[in-house]
Amino acid sequence: MVRALLACGGLDRKIRAVAIPLRIASAVTTWLTFDELLENADAFDHLVGGTPDIDHFCSSSAWALPAQRVFCPEAEPWITTTDAGVIALMAMPMGDGRVEAMPLESGWGLAAPFAARDPEVVAEQLFRMWAESPIRIDAVHLSGLRYRGVWMDAVAIRFHATHQLGVWGGCERRITQLNGGAEGYLSRRSSKFRANLRRAVRKAERTGLGYEYVTDGDPDAIYARIQSVEGKCWKSDEGAGIDDGLTRDFYAEIITRLLQRGALRALFVQHEGADIAYVFGGLWRNLYRGLQLSHRVDMARFSPGNLAQWALIQRLIDEGITVYDLGTEMPYKRRWAEASFRTVSFSLFPRDAAHFPLDVGDDE
């Protein structure tokens, strides 16, 4: 039997906790607004934590809700909760007049829309949600799910008779284990990596570089320090930094949310009292999810990015954090990590749709 998780967690105030048979969704569906989801973020995140086969940090309220607020403020909520769990999507109007549902964070395709334990039950919830939708939905896009994993298979089985499914995007994250202490971590790196890092550490010691580990404080002050470095990094010069536009607003909101939960972890490298590099991210249980890392280009001779990364790792190990998710694939991350986690995005269209814009096929 499946018992209501939402009622005991407080997310769904209107639903009575009712035992239901496995793989049969509750008959009671409640539609939520973005504000209602935010008000019950702790209970939602509790459900996310028990959801198999997803990126938990990027499916949580700390990542997904700021993404919706900043990048898609015009979206309408398309969120339901039942005894089985939560499906968190938003409805967006397309240029051709269609209305399509997608996860609250759709720019990177990292966030999964499901917060539940049983994929088959929730696939039925999604099917009924679409059939009973108070607004017209022409297509549903899902992301942050393993290719041919439990969620993709459950959705495909439930929808295959009435809908077309197209796989269209892959996203790989780099992950490393922090078990075995600092020396254990280094033992899993190449000899060249270890030699270069130790050389940089010795140079930093001779130069008198300092480190500051930040876990609390004023969010505006912390972000101002980050931006002081960001404005002098190569990413800013190429227009790829977080010092301008919506991306700046997005990370500002994330930092505020993480601080409120005691989950922010940031580290600054300093030279003669000035910040020359930073790294920051957030905790999810025993996992640290890296968000941004940067350094001043005029201080590159000190390898400040590597120093920030290494100093952070040592402090995370001291805290008992056992997994470091470095985020989406970039060449330098392969040197710091030994494993990966890959998800895809896929879309559902009714079989009688006028057009199906995605190529249906494997994403392998």
C-alpha positions as CSV (number, residue, x, y, z in Angstrom):
1,M,0.0,0.0,0.0
2,V,1.1,3.6,-0.6
3,R,0.3,6.2,2.0
4,A,0.0,9.9,1.4
5,L,3.4,11.5,1.8
6,L,2.0,15.0,1.2
7,A,-0.5,15.0,4.0
8,C,2.1,14.0,6.6
9,G,4.6,16.5,5.2
10,G,2.1,19.3,5.1
11,L,2.3,20.0,1.3
12,D,-1.3,19.2,0.5
13,R,-3.5,20.7,3.2
14,K,-6.7,19.7,1.3
15,I,-6.0,16.0,0.8
16,R,-6.8,13.5,3.5
17,A,-4.1,10.8,4.0
18,V,-5.6,7.7,2.3
19,A,-4.0,4.3,1.7
20,I,-4.2,3.4,-2.0
21,P,-3.3,0.3,-3.9
22,L,0.1,0.2,-5.6
23,R,0.1,1.5,-9.2
24,I,-3.4,3.1,-8.9
25,A,-3.3,6.8,-8.5
26,S,-5.5,8.6,-6.0
27,A,-8.8,9.8,-7.2
28,V,-8.2,13.1,-5.5
29,T,-6.1,15.6,-7.5
30,T,-5.4,19.1,-6.2
31,W,-4.0,21.8,-8.4
32,L,-1.3,24.1,-6.9
33,T,-0.1,27.6,-7.7
34,F,3.6,28.5,-7.7
35,D,3.1,30.4,-4.4
36,E,1.5,27.3,-2.8
37,L,4.4,25.2,-3.9
38,L,6.8,27.8,-2.5
39,E,4.9,27.9,0.8
40,N,5.3,24.1,1.2
41,A,8.8,23.9,-0.2
42,D,10.2,21.8,2.7
43,A,7.5,19.1,2.2
44,F,8.0,19.2,-1.6
45,D,11.8,18.8,-1.2
46,H,11.2,15.9,1.2
47,L,9.3,14.2,-1.6
48,V,12.1,15.0,-4.1
49,G,14.6,13.4,-1.8
50,G,12.7,10.1,-2.0
51,T,12.3,10.2,-5.8
52,P,14.4,7.6,-7.7
53,D,16.6,8.2,-10.7
54,I,16.6,12.1,-10.8
55,D,19.0,15.0,-10.1
56,H,17.7,15.8,-6.6
57,F,19.3,19.2,-6.1
58,C,18.2,20.6,-9.5
59,S,14.7,19.2,-9.0
60,S,14.3,20.8,-5.6
61,S,12.7,24.1,-4.8
62,A,16.1,25.8,-4.4
63,W,16.8,25.4,-8.1
64,A,13.5,25.0,-9.9
65,L,11.4,27.8,-8.3
66,P,14.0,30.5,-8.9
67,A,14.3,29.3,-12.5
68,Q,10.6,29.7,-13.1
69,R,10.4,33.1,-11.4
70,V,13.4,34.6,-13.2
71,F,13.3,33.1,-16.7
72,C,9.6,32.4,-17.2
73,P,7.6,34.8,-15.0
74,E,4.7,34.7,-17.6
75,A,4.2,31.0,-17.2
76,E,1.1,29.5,-15.7
77,P,1.4,26.8,-13.0
78,W,0.5,23.3,-14.1
79,I,1.1,21.5,-10.9
80,T,-0.8,18.7,-9.3
81,T,-0.6,16.8,-6.0
82,T,-2.2,13.5,-5.1
83,D,-1.5,10.9,-2.4
84,A,1.2,9.5,-4.8
85,G,3.2,12.7,-5.1
86,V,3.7,16.0,-7.0
87,I,4.1,16.8,-10.7
88,A,5.5,20.3,-11.0
89,L,5.2,21.8,-14.5
90,M,4.4,25.1,-16.0
91,A,2.4,26.0,-19.1
92,M,4.0,28.3,-21.7
93,P,2.4,29.8,-24.8
94,M,4.4,29.1,-28.0
95,G,4.7,31.4,-30.9
96,D,2.4,29.4,-33.2
97,G,-0.4,29.5,-30.7
98,R,0.2,26.2,-29.0
99,V,0.5,25.9,-25.2
100,E,3.1,23.4,-23.9
101,A,3.9,22.2,-20.4
102,M,7.4,21.9,-19.3
103,P,9.5,21.6,-16.0
104,L,9.9,24.7,-13.9
105,E,13.5,24.9,-15.0
106,S,13.7,24.1,-18.7
107,G,16.8,26.1,-19.9
108,W,19.3,23.5,-19.0
109,G,17.0,20.5,-18.8
110,L,18.3,19.5,-15.3
111,A,15.1,19.6,-13.3
112,A,12.8,16.6,-13.2
113,P,9.1,17.4,-12.8
114,F,8.3,14.4,-10.5
115,A,8.4,14.2,-6.7
116,A,7.2,10.8,-5.9
117,R,8.4,7.2,-5.2
118,D,6.3,5.2,-7.7
119,P,6.7,6.0,-11.4
120,E,3.8,4.0,-12.6
121,V,1.4,5.6,-10.2
122,V,2.6,9.1,-11.2
123,A,2.5,8.3,-14.9
124,E,-1.2,7.7,-14.4
125,Q,-1.4,10.9,-12.5
126,L,0.2,12.8,-15.4
127,F,-2.2,11.1,-17.9
128,R,-5.3,12.1,-15.8
129,M,-3.8,15.6,-15.2
130,W,-3.6,16.2,-18.9
131,A,-7.1,14.9,-19.5
132,E,-8.6,17.0,-16.8
133,S,-6.5,20.1,-17.3
134,P,-8.3,23.4,-16.8
135,I,-6.2,24.9,-19.6
136,R,-5.5,23.5,-23.1
137,I,-2.1,21.7,-23.2
138,D,-0.9,20.7,-26.7
139,A,2.4,19.0,-25.6
140,V,4.2,18.0,-22.4
141,H,8.0,18.1,-22.1
142,L,9.8,16.2,-19.4
143,S,13.5,16.6,-18.5
144,G,16.1,15.5,-15.9
145,L,15.3,11.8,-16.3
146,R,17.5,8.9,-17.2
147,Y,17.3,7.5,-20.7
148,R,15.2,4.3,-20.4
149,G,15.1,4.8,-16.7
150,V,12.1,4.0,-14.4
151,W,10.4,7.4,-15.2
152,M,10.8,7.3,-18.9
153,D,9.7,3.7,-19.2
154,A,6.6,4.3,-17.0
155,V,5.5,7.3,-19.0
156,A,6.1,5.6,-22.3
157,I,4.1,2.6,-21.2
158,R,1.1,4.7,-20.0
159,F,1.1,7.0,-23.0
160,H,2.2,4.9,-26.0
161,A,-1.3,4.0,-27.2
162,T,-2.5,7.6,-27.4
163,H,0.7,9.8,-27.7
164,Q,4.0,10.1,-29.6
165,L,7.2,10.3,-27.6
166,G,10.3,12.0,-28.8
167,V,13.7,12.0,-27.1
168,W,15.6,15.2,-27.8
169,G,18.2,16.3,-25.3
170,G,20.9,14.9,-23.1
171,C,22.8,16.4,-20.2
172,E,25.7,14.9,-18.4
173,R,27.0,15.9,-14.9
174,R,30.4,15.1,-13.5
175,I,30.4,13.5,-10.0
176,T,33.2,12.6,-7.6
177,Q,33.2,10.7,-4.3
178,L,34.8,12.4,-1.3
179,N,35.2,9.3,0.8
180,G,38.6,8.4,2.2
181,G,39.5,11.9,3.2
182,A,41.7,14.4,1.2
183,E,44.4,11.8,0.5
184,G,41.8,9.3,-0.6
185,Y,40.4,11.8,-3.0
186,L,43.9,12.6,-4.4
187,S,44.6,8.9,-4.8
188,R,41.9,8.7,-7.4
189,R,43.4,11.6,-9.4
190,S,46.2,11.2,-12.0
191,S,49.9,11.7,-10.9
192,K,50.1,14.7,-13.2
193,F,47.0,16.3,-11.5
194,R,48.4,15.7,-8.0
195,A,51.8,17.2,-9.0
196,N,50.3,20.3,-10.5
197,L,48.0,20.8,-7.6
198,R,50.7,20.5,-5.0
199,R,52.9,22.9,-6.9
200,A,50.1,25.4,-7.0
201,V,49.5,25.0,-3.2
202,R,53.1,25.5,-2.4
203,K,53.2,28.6,-4.6
204,A,50.1,29.9,-2.8
205,E,51.7,29.3,0.6
206,R,54.9,31.2,-0.4
207,T,52.8,34.1,-1.8
208,G,50.5,34.2,1.3
209,L,47.2,33.6,-0.4
210,G,44.3,33.2,2.0
211,Y,41.0,31.3,2.0
212,E,37.6,32.2,3.5
213,Y,34.9,29.5,3.8
214,V,31.4,31.0,3.9
215,T,28.3,29.2,5.1
216,D,26.2,32.1,6.4
217,G,25.9,35.9,6.2
218,D,24.1,38.5,4.2
219,P,23.2,37.3,0.8
220,D,23.7,40.7,-0.9
221,A,27.1,41.1,0.6
222,I,28.2,37.6,-0.4
223,Y,26.9,38.0,-3.9
224,A,28.6,41.4,-4.2
225,R,31.9,39.6,-3.5
226,I,31.2,37.0,-6.1
227,Q,30.3,39.7,-8.6
228,S,33.5,41.6,-7.9
229,V,35.5,38.6,-9.1
230,E,33.0,37.7,-11.9
231,G,33.4,41.1,-13.6
232,K,37.1,40.4,-14.0
233,C,37.0,36.8,-15.3
234,W,37.2,35.4,-18.8
235,K,33.6,34.4,-18.8
236,S,32.5,38.0,-18.3
237,D,34.7,39.2,-21.1
238,E,33.0,36.7,-23.5
239,G,29.5,37.5,-22.2
240,A,29.1,34.0,-20.6
241,G,29.4,35.1,-16.9
242,I,26.8,35.5,-14.2
243,D,27.4,39.3,-13.9
244,D,24.6,40.5,-16.1
245,G,21.0,39.9,-17.0
246,L,18.6,37.2,-15.9
247,T,21.4,34.8,-15.0
248,R,22.7,37.3,-12.4
249,D,19.2,37.5,-10.9
250,F,18.8,33.7,-11.0
251,Y,21.9,33.0,-8.9
252,A,21.1,35.9,-6.5
253,E,17.8,34.2,-5.7
254,I,19.4,30.8,-5.3
255,I,22.0,32.1,-2.9
256,T,19.3,33.7,-0.8
257,R,17.3,30.4,-0.7
258,L,20.4,28.4,0.2
259,L,21.4,30.7,3.0
260,Q,17.9,30.5,4.4
261,R,18.3,26.8,4.7
262,G,21.8,26.8,5.9
263,A,22.8,25.0,2.7
264,L,25.1,27.6,1.0
265,R,28.8,26.7,0.8
266,A,31.1,29.2,-0.8
267,L,34.9,29.7,-0.7
268,F,37.0,32.7,-1.7
269,V,40.7,32.8,-2.5
270,Q,42.3,36.1,-1.4
271,H,45.5,37.9,-2.4
272,E,46.6,40.9,-0.3
273,G,43.1,41.1,1.2
274,A,41.2,41.1,-2.1
275,D,39.1,38.2,-3.5
276,I,40.7,36.7,-6.6
277,A,38.6,33.6,-7.0
278,Y,35.4,32.0,-5.8
279,V,33.4,28.8,-5.9
280,F,29.9,28.3,-4.5
281,G,27.1,25.8,-4.5
282,G,24.6,24.1,-2.2
283,L,24.2,21.1,0.0
284,W,21.6,18.4,-0.6
285,R,21.9,15.9,2.3
286,N,25.3,14.3,1.9
287,L,25.9,15.8,-1.6
288,Y,27.4,19.2,-2.5
289,R,26.2,20.6,-5.9
290,G,28.7,23.0,-7.4
291,L,27.0,26.0,-9.1
292,Q,29.7,28.5,-10.2
293,L,33.5,28.8,-10.1
294,S,35.5,31.7,-11.4
295,H,38.7,33.7,-11.0
296,R,40.3,37.0,-12.0
297,V,42.2,36.6,-15.3
298,D,45.0,38.9,-14.0
299,M,45.6,36.4,-11.2
300,A,45.8,33.3,-13.4
301,R,49.5,32.7,-12.6
302,F,48.4,31.4,-9.1
303,S,46.0,28.8,-10.5
304,P,43.3,30.4,-8.3
305,G,40.4,28.3,-9.7
306,N,42.2,25.0,-8.8
307,L,43.1,26.4,-5.4
308,A,39.5,27.4,-4.7
309,Q,38.3,23.9,-5.8
310,W,40.8,22.1,-3.7
311,A,40.3,24.2,-0.6
312,L,36.5,23.7,-0.9
313,I,36.8,20.0,-1.3
314,Q,38.9,19.7,1.9
315,R,36.3,21.7,3.9
316,L,33.5,19.6,2.5
317,I,35.3,16.5,3.6
318,D,35.7,17.9,7.1
319,E,31.9,18.5,7.2
320,G,31.3,14.8,6.2
321,I,30.0,15.5,2.7
322,T,30.6,12.4,0.7
323,V,29.6,13.3,-2.9
324,Y,30.5,16.3,-5.0
325,D,28.4,17.0,-8.1
326,L,30.4,19.4,-10.2
327,G,27.5,20.0,-12.6
328,T,27.2,19.8,-16.3
329,E,30.0,18.5,-18.5
330,M,33.0,20.7,-19.1
331,P,36.5,19.4,-20.0
332,Y,38.2,20.5,-16.8
333,K,35.7,18.7,-14.7
334,R,36.9,15.3,-15.9
335,R,40.2,15.9,-14.0
336,W,38.3,16.4,-10.8
337,A,35.7,13.7,-11.1
338,E,35.6,10.0,-11.9
339,A,31.9,9.3,-12.6
340,S,29.0,10.8,-14.4
341,F,25.2,11.0,-14.3
342,R,23.3,11.5,-17.5
343,T,19.7,12.5,-18.1
344,V,17.6,13.3,-21.2
345,S,14.6,15.3,-22.1
346,F,11.6,13.9,-24.0
347,S,8.3,15.1,-25.1
348,L,4.7,13.8,-25.5
349,F,2.3,14.8,-28.3
350,P,-1.1,13.4,-29.0
351,R,-1.0,11.0,-31.9
352,D,-3.6,13.1,-33.7
353,A,-1.5,16.3,-33.4
354,A,-1.2,18.3,-36.6
355,H,2.6,18.1,-36.4
356,F,5.3,16.4,-34.3
357,P,8.3,18.6,-34.4
358,L,10.8,16.3,-32.7
359,D,12.6,13.3,-34.2
360,V,11.5,10.1,-32.4
361,G,14.4,7.9,-31.6
362,D,17.1,6.9,-29.2
363,D,19.3,9.5,-27.6
364,E,22.3,7.2,-27.5
